Structures are given as C-alpha cells and as structure tokens.
Amino acid sequence: MIELTKEYIERLKKIIEQKDDITAKKLLNDLHPADIAEIYQELNLQEGIYLYLLMDDEQAADVLVELEDEDRKKLLKELSSELIAKRFVDNMDTDDAVELMRDLDEDTQEEILSHIVNTEQAGDIVDLLKYDEDTAGGLMGTEMIVVNENWSMPQCIEEMRHQAEEMDEIYYVYVIDDSERLKGVLPLKRMITNPSVSKIRHVMKKDPIAVREDDSIEEVAQVIEKYDLVALPVIDSIGRLVGRITIDDVMEEVREQHERDYQLASGISQDVETSDNVFQQTAARLPWLLIGMIGGLSNSMILGGYESGFAANPKMALFIPLIGGTGGNVGIQSSAIVVQGLANNTLKAGNILSQVLKESVVALINASMISLTVFIYNYFTLGDRAITSSVSLSLFSVVMFASIFGTLVPMTLNKLKIDPALATGPFITITNDIIGMMIYMFIASILI
C-alpha cells in the first residue's frame, strides 16, 4: 500500500503539469481505486480530468465509484454522454451505474443510455432507476449467478462458467424454478461433493433468506447483520428473483444515512460536507438556529412575566440554567435510546405504551435522585425553604416530562414516516427548555 503523503501528491502534480503520461500512468497502475479517489480531493478539476483520460476503462469506472459525490458530479459535468457511457457505465455493475445515473438529469440519462453498447444492461438500468433509492430495489444490482432447479450438475456448472465471465465477484449461486421464482441457494461444497446429481433441487439449500424489492435499506441492513451474509437476494411481490444486494453497498448506504441522522440531530437540516460553499452550509444550519432563537425569545417572555417574582427573590434566577439544562439532557437521552431501538429493530413501533411505562419508571428513579440531591444541597446552603422546595419539585416534574416527551416524540415521528433522528436534536432541547421554564415559573408562583 502506497502512503499518500503531501510529498507524493506534490510529485504527482508536477508530473501532471509536465504532461508526463508514461510516469503518471505508471503511478496510477500502482494505486488502488480508493487511493486514487482520495488523491482527487487534492487536485483541481483539470488535473483530475487529465488523470482520468490516462486510465483504462475498467480502472476509470472503479475510481468513479469510489469518488465523493461532489467530486463525481463535477467530473461528470465536464465529460460527454458518450464518454460516460462507454468508459464508465459499460464497465460498471448495474447498481453502481444506477447510483451514478441518479446524479444526472433525465435528458443526460437518456443520452447516456442511448450510447450503452450492451442493450440488456441498459434495460436493467432503466428498470432499476424506477425504484426508490431508499429501498432494496434501488440498491440492488442484477449481476448474479442463476441456475434452474431442474438442471443437472454438469449442465449447472457449464452455465455457471458462462455467466461468471461477465462478473467480477461471485457470492452465491441462486436457484430458480421455471417461473423465475427463487427456490434456493446452491452451496459450493454441495457442488463439489455431488458432481453427478440428477437435479439441482435435490442438493440446493431451500428457503433462502431474501428481501422484497420495496423493503427499506434499514430492513436490508438488519437482515444482512442478523444472518451474517455478504450478499442478499431480492424478490418481487410474487417471489421472482429480480436482483441481489452486496454488503458493501449496504454499509455505504447505512454510513451515509447515519451521517444524515447525525447532522439532523445536530440541527443541520440538509446533507452538507466541509467542502460545500458558504451559502450551502448557511442554508443547512440557519433554520434550526432561527428556531432556537425563537425558543430563546419565548423563554424570555415567560421569564418576563415573573419579573416581580425575581425582584423579590433574586436567588430564583440562579436555577434557570439547571432547570433548562437538565430537561434538555434528559429529553435527548430518552429520545436517543428510542431512536437507536427503532434503528436496530429492537424496539417495535407498536410498543409505545410498554416503552412509555418503562421510561416512566426510569424517569421516576432519576427524577427522585436528582431532585433529592438538589433539595439537600439547597436546604443547607440557601436557607430558603420556599425556593428549595420549588426548585426540587420543578426538577422532578421537568425530568418526568422530558423523559416521557423524549420517548413519545421519536416513536410518533416514526409512525408518521418522518426521520425520528429529528427528535434527538434541537427540537427536543428547545421544547423541553420552554416547558421546563413554564413548570418552574408555575411551581414557584405557587410556593413562593
């Protein structure tokens, strides 16, 4: 493995500047496609295009798959539709080709498809583009070894050899019936130990694990993780084999989804990268900041309504950060646990009541411990029983509310088909802050 140091990148840039095709091509041949994609982040567009034109078609296609989305989009804008079709799409698996095509407008997609030499591949790409990109159908490819359950072993092996010529990797051999419905998987060991079997159906592994074409990416990831698979067949509504999904595609999608969820939980409303321009980053971050500002102003209005109370008891103001901070922290903890449970399928969306009851018990313990600790501290330091009691009761109430609210919100969002990760961010914090202040002021107005 070659280390991509600053000196290495500078040397490559000088080679590009000198148009030393032979040396540049030799350097490219020594690199993995993922390393070349990393190098592209250090090059300008023209330098990147120069390197691309030096690569053979297969290497160019592999590198394009590895590029970051923004780098890939910039490069594709500078290349003709015919070049994209013949150098890239023709040398890609269908799932990678579809991912590339989704970044392009419909007119460009049609132009590229018209230049694809392999009409069967072009037809597969058109079919796959119809699926939602967040489903198994939108993630699958059509490259796989498929045999018929009625074939003999010699016939099966001969057909497998023919199909394998067009594939880079072989994960499983799938068995179908005459109606193309998935019936089983043919393990390599059984092929070796049963070379003269009369029919494949006698040695295949029946009832294979599969997903439906409209299943979500989260469901696909859960199945692959649960059964420790490297590839997963995809079937349609009547059980016909339509494609396969490999673990690398799933992990990439899951990683991107986790990045989106993390940004959403951080109050970033759009998917942004550090390389995005100032306008894109501002547009993604400003909305929740404005909502937070409105929440802060709302808190100011609530506190302003009790101005006379603060004037008479200024020590009340000392506990405003405690009330707001505790409510926000408790709400985020509760919602984070629920979001995680929904994501890994350990928490069913229909179990709202049982989860709320469990969280209520946890909240009761936490609220009691926190409020009791604060009560003891204030009792011996403040010497004001009214404030001590109001702060402790307020903390107890805020923790109970924040725990239950933090549990209900993500489960409700999930039922409404809204990303529940929204509940782990500013939404919970702002809401709990406002409600916490209202609870504190209400209890304080009664006791003080």
C-alpha positions in Angstrom: 0.0 0.0 0.0 1.4 3.4 -1.0 1.2 6.2 1.6 -0.4 9.3 0.1 1.8 11.8 1.7 2.0 15.5 0.9 5.3 14.9 -0.9 3.6 12.2 -3.0 0.8 14.5 -4.0 3.2 17.3 -4.9 5.2 14.9 -7.0 2.1 13.8 -8.9 1.0 17.4 -9.5 4.4 18.1 -11.1 4.1 15.1 -13.3 0.6 16.3 -14.4 2.0 19.8 -15.0 4.7 18.3 -17.2 2.2 16.1 -19.1 4.4 13.1 -18.4 1.8 10.5 -19.5 4.1 7.4 -19.0 5.1 8.2 -15.4 1.6 9.3 -14.4 0.1 6.1 -15.9 2.6 4.0 -14.0 1.8 5.7 -10.7 -1.9 5.2 -11.3 -1.4 1.5 -12.0 0.3 1.1 -8.7 -2.7 2.6 -6.8 -6.0 1.1 -5.6 -9.1 2.9 -6.9 -10.0 4.1 -3.4 -6.5 5.7 -3.1 -6.9 7.4 -6.5 -10.3 8.8 -5.3 -8.6 10.2 -2.2 -6.0 11.9 -4.4 -8.7 13.6 -6.4 -9.7 15.6 -3.3 -6.2 17.3 -3.6 -6.4 18.0 -7.3 -8.3 20.7 -9.3 -10.8 19.7 -11.9 -8.4 19.9 -14.9 -5.8 17.8 -13.2 -8.4 15.2 -12.4 -9.7 15.0 -16.0 -6.1 14.6 -17.2 -5.6 11.6 -14.9 -9.0 10.1 -16.0 -8.1 10.2 -19.6 -4.9 8.1 -18.9 -6.8 5.3 -17.2 -8.1 2.2 -18.9 -11.9 1.9 -18.9 -12.1 -0.6 -16.1 -9.9 1.4 -13.8 -11.7 4.6 -14.6 -15.1 3.0 -13.8 -13.7 1.7 -10.4 -12.3 5.1 -9.5 -15.6 6.9 -10.4 -17.5 4.6 -8.0 -15.0 5.5 -5.1 -15.2 9.3 -5.7 -17.0 11.5 -3.2 -20.4 12.7 -4.6 -19.3 16.3 -5.2 -16.1 15.2 -7.0 -18.0 12.8 -9.1 -20.7 15.4 -10.1 -18.0 17.9 -11.1 -16.2 15.4 -13.2 -19.3 14.1 -15.0 -20.3 17.7 -15.9 -17.1 18.0 -18.0 -17.4 14.7 -19.9 -19.6 13.9 -22.8 -22.6 11.5 -22.5 -20.9 9.1 -25.0 -17.7 9.0 -23.0 -19.6 8.4 -19.7 -21.5 5.5 -21.3 -18.5 3.8 -23.0 -15.8 4.4 -20.3 -17.9 4.1 -17.2 -21.4 2.7 -17.4 -20.4 -0.2 -19.7 -17.7 -1.3 -17.2 -19.8 -0.9 -14.0 -22.1 -3.3 -12.2 -25.7 -2.2 -12.6 -26.1 -1.0 -9.0 -23.0 1.3 -9.4 -24.2 2.5 -12.8 -27.7 3.4 -11.3 -26.0 5.3 -8.4 -24.1 7.3 -11.0 -27.1 8.0 -13.2 -29.2 9.3 -10.2 -26.8 12.3 -10.0 -27.7 13.3 -13.6 -30.8 15.0 -15.1 -33.3 13.0 -17.2 -32.0 14.3 -20.5 -28.4 13.4 -19.7 -29.6 9.9 -18.5 -31.4 9.3 -21.8 -28.3 10.4 -23.8 -26.0 8.0 -21.8 -28.5 5.1 -22.2 -28.6 5.6 -25.9 -24.8 5.2 -26.1 -24.6 2.0 -24.0 -23.5 -0.9 -26.2 -25.0 -3.6 -24.0 -28.7 -3.2 -24.6 -29.6 -5.7 -21.8 -27.5 -3.7 -19.3 -29.2 -0.5 -20.5 -32.6 -2.2 -19.9 -31.6 -3.3 -16.4 -30.5 0.3 -15.6 -33.8 1.7 -16.8 -35.7 -0.8 -14.6 -33.6 -0.1 -11.5 -34.0 3.7 -11.9 -37.7 3.3 -11.3 -37.2 2.1 -7.8 -37.0 4.5 -4.8 -33.3 4.9 -4.0 -34.0 4.2 -0.3 -35.4 0.7 -1.0 -33.9 -2.7 -1.7 -34.8 -2.3 -5.3 -33.0 1.0 -5.6 -29.9 -0.6 -4.1 -29.7 -3.9 -5.9 -27.8 -5.0 -8.9 -28.6 -7.6 -11.5 -25.2 -9.3 -11.8 -25.6 -12.8 -10.2 -25.2 -16.5 -11.0 -28.6 -18.0 -11.5 -29.4 -21.7 -12.2 -32.6 -23.7 -12.7 -33.7 -26.3 -10.1 -34.3 -28.8 -12.9 -30.8 -28.7 -14.3 -28.3 -31.5 -13.8 -25.0 -30.7 -12.0 -22.9 -30.8 -15.2 -25.3 -28.5 -17.0 -25.3 -26.2 -14.0 -21.5 -26.0 -13.9 -21.3 -25.3 -17.6 -23.9 -22.5 -17.3 -22.2 -21.0 -14.3 -18.9 -20.8 -16.2 -20.7 -18.9 -19.0 -22.4 -16.5 -16.6 -19.2 -15.9 -14.5 -17.3 -14.4 -17.5 -19.3 -11.2 -17.1 -18.9 -10.9 -13.3 -16.2 -9.5 -11.0 -17.2 -11.3 -7.8 -19.3 -14.4 -7.2 -21.0 -14.5 -3.8 -23.8 -17.1 -4.1 -25.4 -19.3 -6.7 -29.2 -18.7 -6.7 -31.7 -21.4 -7.8 -35.0 -20.6 -9.5 -37.9 -22.5 -10.9 -39.3 -22.3 -14.4 -41.3 -19.2 -13.4 -38.1 -17.5 -12.1 -39.2 -17.7 -8.5 -36.4 -18.0 -6.0 -36.3 -21.6 -4.6 -32.9 -21.9 -3.0 -29.1 -21.4 -2.8 -26.5 -23.8 -4.2 -23.5 -24.0 -1.8 -20.1 -24.6 -3.3 -19.5 -27.6 -1.0 -22.5 -29.4 -2.3 -21.4 -28.8 -5.9 -18.1 -30.4 -5.2 -19.4 -33.4 -3.2 -22.4 -34.1 -5.6 -20.8 -33.8 -9.1 -23.2 -36.2 -10.8 -26.5 -35.4 -9.1 -29.5 -35.7 -11.4 -31.2 -32.5 -10.4 -30.0 -29.3 -8.6 -33.2 -29.2 -6.5 -32.0 -32.3 -4.6 -28.9 -30.7 -3.3 -29.8 -27.0 -3.1 -30.3 -25.2 0.3 -34.1 -24.5 0.3 -36.0 -21.5 1.7 -33.2 -18.9 1.3 -33.2 -15.6 3.2 -34.4 -12.8 0.9 -35.8 -9.3 1.0 -38.6 -7.7 -1.0 -37.8 -5.1 -3.6 -39.8 -2.4 -1.6 -38.1 -3.2 1.7 -36.2 -0.3 3.3 -32.4 -0.1 3.5 -32.7 -0.3 7.3 -34.5 -3.6 6.9 -31.9 -4.9 4.4 -29.1 -4.0 6.8 -30.8 -5.7 9.7 -31.2 -8.9 7.7 -27.6 -8.9 6.5 -26.3 -8.3 10.0 -28.6 -10.8 11.7 -27.7 -13.7 9.3 -24.1 -12.7 8.7 -24.5 -12.5 4.9 -22.2 -11.0 2.3 -25.0 -10.8 -0.3 -28.8 -10.9 -0.2 -31.2 -11.9 -3.0 -34.1 -9.5 -3.8 -37.5 -10.8 -4.9 -40.7 -9.2 -6.2 -44.2 -9.5 -4.8 -44.7 -13.0 -6.2 -41.3 -14.3 -5.2 -39.4 -13.9 -8.5 -35.7 -13.2 -8.2 -35.0 -9.7 -9.5 -31.6 -8.8 -8.1 -29.0 -9.0 -5.3 -27.6 -6.6 -2.8 -24.0 -6.9 -1.6 -22.8 -6.0 1.9 -20.5 -3.2 0.7 -23.5 -1.3 -0.9 -25.5 -1.7 2.3 -22.7 -0.5 4.5 -22.1 2.6 2.3 -25.8 3.5 2.4 -26.0 2.9 6.2 -23.0 5.1 6.7 -24.5 7.9 4.6 -27.8 7.6 6.5 -26.0 7.7 9.8 -24.2 10.9 8.7 -27.6 12.4 7.7 -29.1 11.4 11.1 -26.2 12.8 13.0 -26.4 16.1 11.1 -30.2 16.2 11.6 -29.7 15.6 15.4 -27.2 18.4 15.4 -29.7 20.9 13.9 -28.4 20.7 10.3 -31.4 20.5 8.0 -29.6 19.4 4.9 -26.8 17.0 4.0 -23.6 19.1 3.9 -19.9 18.5 3.6 -16.9 20.6 4.8 -16.2 21.2 1.1 -19.6 22.8 0.5 -19.6 26.6 -0.1 -20.6 29.2 2.4 -24.2 29.6 1.0 -24.9 25.8 1.2 -23.6 25.5 4.8 -25.5 28.6 5.9 -28.7 27.3 4.3 -28.4 24.0 6.1 -27.6 25.4 9.5 -29.6 28.6 9.8 -33.2 27.3 10.0 -32.7 25.5 13.4 -30.6 28.4 14.7 -33.6 30.7 13.9 -36.0 28.2 15.6 -33.6 28.1 18.6 -33.7 31.9 18.7 -37.5 31.9 18.7 -37.3 29.4 21.5 -35.0 31.7 23.5 -37.2 34.7 22.9 -40.2 32.6 24.1 -38.3 31.8 27.3 -37.5 35.5 27.8 -41.2 36.3 27.5 -42.1 33.6 30.1 -39.4 34.8 32.5 -40.5 38.4 31.9 -44.0 37.6 33.1 -42.4 36.8 36.5 -40.2 39.8 36.8 -41.7 40.9 40.1 -41.0 37.4 41.5 -37.4 37.6 40.5 -37.1 41.1 42.0 -38.5 39.8 45.4 -36.5 36.5 45.2 -33.4 37.1 43.1 -32.0 33.6 44.1 -34.7 32.1 41.8 -32.7 33.1 38.8 -29.7 31.0 39.9 -31.5 27.8 39.0 -32.8 28.7 35.5 -29.8 27.1 33.7 -30.2 24.0 35.9 -33.8 23.5 35.1 -33.4 24.1 31.3 -30.1 22.1 31.0 -31.5 19.1 33.0 -34.7 18.9 30.9 -32.8 19.1 27.6 -30.3 16.4 28.7 -32.9 14.0 29.9 -35.0 14.5 26.8 -32.1 13.8 24.5 -31.1 10.7 26.5 -34.7 9.3 26.2 -35.1 10.1 22.5 -31.6 8.7 21.7 -32.5 5.4 23.2 -35.7 5.2 21.3 -34.2 6.2 18.0 -31.5 3.6 18.5 -34.1 0.9 19.3 -36.1 1.8 16.2 -32.9 1.8 14.0 -31.7 -1.7 15.1 -35.2 -3.1 15.3 -35.0 -4.0 19.0 -38.0 -1.6 19.6 -41.1 -2.2 17.7 -43.1 0.9 16.6 -46.3 -0.6 18.0 -44.9 -0.9 21.5 -45.4 2.7 22.5 -47.3 2.0 25.7 -44.8 -0.5 27.1 -41.9 1.8 26.3 -43.5 4.8 27.9 -44.2 2.7 31.0 -40.6 1.5 31.2 -39.3 5.1 30.6 -41.7 6.4 33.3 -40.2 4.0 35.9 -36.6 5.0 34.9 -37.7 8.7 34.9 -39.2 8.3 38.4 -36.0 7.0 39.8 -33.8 9.6 38.0 -36.2 12.4 39.0 -36.3 11.3 42.6 -32.5 11.1 42.9 -31.8 14.4 41.1 -34.5 16.4 43.0 -33.5 14.9 46.3 -29.8 15.8 45.8 -30.7 19.4 44.8 -33.1 19.6 47.8 -30.4 18.6 50.3 -27.8 21.0 48.7 -30.2 23.9 48.7 -31.5 23.2 52.2 -28.1 23.6 53.8 -26.8 26.4 51.5 -29.8 28.7 50.7 -31.7 28.7 53.9 -34.9 29.4 52.0 -37.4 26.6 52.1 -39.7 28.0 49.5 -37.1 28.3 46.8 -35.6 24.9 47.9 -38.9 23.2 47.5 -39.9 24.9 44.3 -36.6 24.1 42.6 -36.7 20.4 43.7 -40.3 20.0 42.7 -39.7 21.7 39.4 -36.7 19.4 38.6 -38.8 16.4 39.5 -41.6 17.5 37.2 -39.2 18.5 34.3 -37.3 15.2 34.4 -40.6 13.2 34.3 -42.0 15.3 31.4 -38.7 15.3 29.4 -38.3 11.6 29.7 -41.9 10.8 28.5 -41.8 13.5 25.9 -38.4 12.3 24.6 -39.9 8.8 24.3 -43.2 9.7 22.6 -41.8 12.1 20.0 -39.5 9.8 18.1 -42.0 7.0 18.1 -44.7 9.3 16.8 -42.4 10.7 14.1 -41.5 7.2 13.1 -45.2 6.3 12.7 -45.7 9.5 10.6 -42.7 8.3 8.3 -40.6 11.2 9.5 -37.0 10.6 10.4 -37.1 10.0 14.2 -33.5 11.4 14.5 -35.1 14.8 14.4 -36.2 14.1 18.0 -32.6 13.8 19.3 -31.6 17.3 18.2 -32.7 20.9 18.8 -36.4 20.1 18.6 -36.3 18.2 21.9 -33.9 20.7 23.6 -35.9 23.8 22.7 -39.3 22.3 23.6 -38.0 20.9 26.9 -36.4 24.3 27.7 -39.6 26.2 27.2 -41.8 23.7 29.0 -39.2 23.5 31.8 -39.3 27.2 32.4 -43.1 27.2 32.4 -43.1 24.4 35.0 -40.6 26.2 37.1 -42.4 29.5 37.0 -45.8 27.9 37.7 -44.5 26.0 40.8 -42.5 29.0 42.0 -45.6 31.3 41.8 -47.5 28.9 44.0 -44.9 28.1 46.6 -43.0 31.5 46.8 
